[in-house]
Amino acid sequence: MPPSWSNLRADFPILHQQVHGKPLVYLDNAATAQKPRAVIDALVRYYERDNSNVHRGLHALSMRATDAYEGARARVAKFINAADPAEIIFTRGTTEGINIVSRSVAATLKPGDVILCTEMEHHSNLVPWQQAARASGATLRFLPVLGADAEGGLDLAALDTLLTPQVKVFAFTHISNTLGGINPVAELCRRARAVGALSVIDAAQSIGHGPFDVRAIGADYVAFSGHKMCGPTGIGVLYGHRALLDTLAPDETGGGMVVTVDYAGARWKPAPERFEAGTPNIADAIALAAACDYLDALGRDEIARHDQALAALAYEKLSALPGIRLIGPGRSGVRSGLVSFAFAEVHAHDVVTFADEDGIALRGGHHCNQPLMRKLGLTSTTRASFYVYNTEQEIDVLVASLHRILKFFATS
Amino acid sequence: MSGDLTELYQQVILDHNKRPRNRGKLPTANRVAHGDNPSCGDQCSVYLRLDGDRIADISFDGSGCAISQASASLMTTQVKGKTAAEVEALYEQFHHIVTTGETPEEISDLAAFAGVHTFPARIKCATLGWHATRNALKGDPTPATTEKHTD
């Protein structure tokens, strides 16, 4: 039965529980999303009926597992409108995907080359590039973020001076996990292409929250995680443009990624096997395909509308709280499904602990974004992030809880 | 509000959070150590004036949640005038309180932190300032990080 917006919460078994005696209000979706029954069933079905190792297997189970695994690759390709399933490399998640690209690309860089990132990158799209710069002697530069509360987003005008022919890689996030703003990725890819730089998109926060057409965007590499889009943990995707993948050196070597091996050496298979040494994460890839089905059935445009409407409502209601500082896009800006905020008088961890008592799951801290936090003069924020199953009523529960917390600390 | 939460946010803790004692840089310090809690970004610097083996004066500086700031503040009041060995014994006592919830027989403000033990994720917050102080006493130049400790 296709999922329906009117009865959507019924699809997510985990939501129907009490935490500290209160109904669970799960607002930590930017960290990980919950799983619909269809995804859980896909996992169970695979292990109960089809579990076997993929490729080279000549028995029935191995053929079923191989078909399902390669079917999942084709399903993910369709999900992001990739031209060819071979452009889909299964990884453990966004971090591994970026590391594969950064390590492989580092081998082609030399002193004088420039890697361009932005000031709003998650550590997973920053530290690998620091390592690549260190290993190759290339220089790492940053596209600034504008505004005291980062409300201005990326400084696109600065691209004119920063995107020089020396730039070999431009790595940027689609949606900041801390700010919630949506970056103009198609334009950024176009600008990178104009100077001959590779574009690398961290799509961890965007992939499950709206349409994503990799060909329309024009990206060279895109990394994302399954678990933030209703899929299981431990599975992610690195998309690479076919022409590039076959020139990229493998990151890990071993079984499954070679054509021939003798005692002296080996020849690599083309993508995607070249990047999938060893037994892959078969079950989770298959369940990720089920997550693709689920989200497409809900409608990717509808998901974007739903999440953005909740974030806008949350922004509006939270703005009225005394002493609150909201970071990221302002009232008029487009905001993906999250709001990030700080109180002058109450630390994010105290907020999260108190909200937990009300059954609300929030995240407090630096969100793997330490340099940006420092730039904004913050050590931590509290983040509420929304997904398809969240409701307007849950935002009211959050606001009431925050009022209670502020009152407690004001009178203590 | 639940009993666990009022147990965690005791009046003593809220008071130290709001009115931290010995806060700021100590101009006469001859030892400094810095502590980081990488999982949440809490930071704490401890400044000591050591007179031989004894803490003649102490201050702290930093940012973090109510538990970490109150604990660092209370810690400064408890260790001032103590020798390194006495501080170590106090730390052992404090560590026992925050990990087990058991309070010592003698009356001590440290007992206010007994409620932390029901919130294991917050034990690191409560011990951050203590770790920085112990590093300062040892003259260890590397920043203390809660990730190196079992708590």
Contacts between the chains, C-beta under 8 A, distances in Angstrom:
chain1	res1	chain2	res2	distance
A	20	B	2	6.5
A	346	B	66	7.6
A	347	B	63	7.9
A	347	B	64	6.3
A	347	B	65	4.0
A	347	B	66	6.1
A	347	B	69	7.8
A	348	B	40	7.8
A	348	B	65	7.4
A	349	B	40	5.6
A	349	B	42	7.7
A	349	B	64	7.5
A	349	B	65	3.7
A	349	B	67	7.6
A	349	B	122	7.5
A	349	B	125	6.8
A	350	B	9	7.8
A	350	B	65	5.0
A	350	B	66	4.9
A	350	B	67	7.5
A	353	B	5	7.4
A	353	B	8	7.3
A	353	B	119	6.7
A	353	B	122	7.0
A	354	B	5	6.8
A	357	B	1	6.8
A	357	B	2	5.5
A	357	B	4	7.8
A	357	B	5	5.3
A	364	B	40	7.1
A	365	B	39	7.0
A	365	B	40	4.6
A	365	B	41	5.7
A	366	B	40	7.5
A	366	B	41	4.1
A	370	B	41	7.0
A	373	B	41	6.9
A	379	B	41	4.7
A	379	B	42	7.4
A	379	B	43	6.8
A	379	B	63	4.7
A	379	B	64	7.2
A	380	B	40	6.4
A	380	B	41	5.0
A	404	B	1	7.9
A	408	B	1	7.4
A	408	B	9	7.6
A	409	B	14	7.6
A	409	B	66	7.6
A	412	B	9	7.4
A	412	B	11	7.5
A	412	B	14	3.9
A	412	B	15	7.9
A	412	B	17	8.0
A	412	B	18	6.8
